[in-house]
């Protein structure tokens, strides 16, 4: 995986990467300025649930573990998605 750094981004290099995952708001703002796609860690966990790589129980556990590191809004949204997609 090619890693982005501010030097690469500032030069406008076209780097290929499977995905960037971060919850660092300052870093995400930088990515947004350059239209670089990313996922937050909670959205990655939900994606793994959608693709049946995680169970509802494990997904809930991992999101609960992130609770102290993510915003209340991200936490609430992730938990609502768990309830919505797993019945």
C-alpha positions as CSV (number, residue, x, y, z in Angstrom):
1,X,0.0,0.0,0.0
2,X,1.3,3.4,-0.9
3,X,1.2,5.8,1.9
4,X,0.1,9.4,1.5
5,X,2.2,12.1,3.1
6,X,1.9,15.9,2.9
7,X,4.8,16.1,0.4
8,X,3.0,13.7,-2.1
9,X,-0.3,15.4,-1.7
10,X,1.1,18.9,-2.1
11,X,2.7,17.9,-5.3
12,X,-0.6,16.6,-6.6
13,X,0.8,13.1,-7.3
14,X,-1.8,10.6,-8.3
15,X,-1.2,7.7,-5.9
16,X,-3.2,4.5,-5.9
17,X,-4.3,3.1,-2.6
18,X,-6.9,0.6,-1.6
19,X,-8.2,2.7,1.3
20,X,-7.2,5.2,3.9
21,X,-8.7,4.8,7.3
22,X,-8.3,7.4,10.0
23,X,-10.2,9.2,12.8
24,X,-7.7,12.1,12.9
25,X,-9.9,15.0,12.0
26,X,-7.0,17.3,11.0
27,X,-5.7,14.5,8.7
28,X,-9.1,13.9,7.2
29,X,-9.6,17.6,6.6
30,X,-6.3,17.5,4.6
31,X,-7.6,14.5,2.6
32,X,-10.9,16.3,1.9
33,X,-9.1,19.4,0.5
34,X,-7.5,17.2,-2.1
35,X,-10.5,15.0,-2.8
36,X,-8.8,11.9,-1.5
37,X,-11.4,9.3,-0.4
38,X,-11.1,7.8,3.1
39,X,-13.1,5.8,5.7
40,X,-13.3,6.4,9.4
41,X,-12.6,3.4,11.6
42,X,-16.3,3.1,12.5
43,X,-17.4,3.1,8.9
44,X,-14.8,0.4,8.1
45,X,-16.2,-1.8,10.9
46,X,-19.8,-1.2,9.5
47,X,-18.6,-2.1,6.1
48,X,-17.1,-5.4,7.4
49,X,-20.6,-6.1,8.9
50,X,-22.3,-5.4,5.6
51,X,-19.9,-7.8,3.8
52,X,-20.6,-10.5,6.5
53,X,-17.0,-10.5,7.6
54,X,-18.1,-9.5,11.2
55,X,-21.0,-10.6,13.2
56,X,-23.4,-8.2,14.9
57,X,-21.9,-9.1,18.3
58,X,-18.3,-8.4,17.1
59,X,-19.3,-5.3,15.3
60,X,-21.0,-3.9,18.4
61,X,-18.0,-4.8,20.6
62,X,-15.5,-3.1,18.2
63,X,-17.7,0.0,17.9
64,X,-18.0,0.1,21.7
65,X,-14.2,-0.1,22.0
66,X,-14.0,2.9,19.7
67,X,-16.5,5.0,21.7
68,X,-13.9,7.0,23.6
69,X,-12.0,7.8,20.4
70,X,-14.8,8.9,18.1
71,X,-17.4,11.6,18.2
72,X,-20.8,10.9,19.8
73,X,-22.4,11.4,16.4
74,X,-20.1,8.8,14.7
75,X,-20.8,6.3,17.5
76,X,-24.6,6.9,17.4
77,X,-24.6,6.6,13.6
78,X,-22.6,3.4,13.7
79,X,-24.8,1.7,16.3
80,X,-27.9,2.7,14.3
81,X,-26.4,1.1,11.2
82,X,-25.8,-2.1,13.2
83,X,-29.5,-2.2,14.2
84,X,-30.6,-1.3,10.7
85,X,-28.7,-4.0,8.8
86,X,-28.9,-6.9,11.3
87,X,-32.2,-8.1,12.3
